[in-house]
């Protein structure tokens, strides 16, 4: 199954993604990577998800409101 997670680079989004990937799911994550938190922290979280998921993770840099 493919699951969409909004705010995937945030604390909760990252942990949800990792748990779903661990369960064998495919994750599509979106995030606008705004500067509310340090952007480098968000990039680090995305790297952690990519390392765990391989081909089962796709990231879309976009604002859900658009």
BELURQUI-V260786 format. One record per backbone hydrogen bond with DSSP energy under -0.5 kcal/mol. CO is the residue of the C=O (numbers start at 1). NH is the residue of the N-H. If there is no record, write none. Layout:
co: (CO,CO)
nh: (NH,NH)
This chain:
co: (1,3,5,5,7,7,10,11,12,13,14,15,16,17,18,19,20,21,26,27,27,28,29,30,30,31,34,38,38,39,40,41,42,43,44,45,46,47,48,49,50,53,54,56,58,60,60,62,63)
nh: (26,28,8,30,10,13,14,15,16,17,18,19,20,21,22,23,25,24,3,29,58,5,60,7,8,62,37,41,42,43,44,45,46,47,48,49,50,51,52,53,54,56,57,27,29,31,62,64,66)
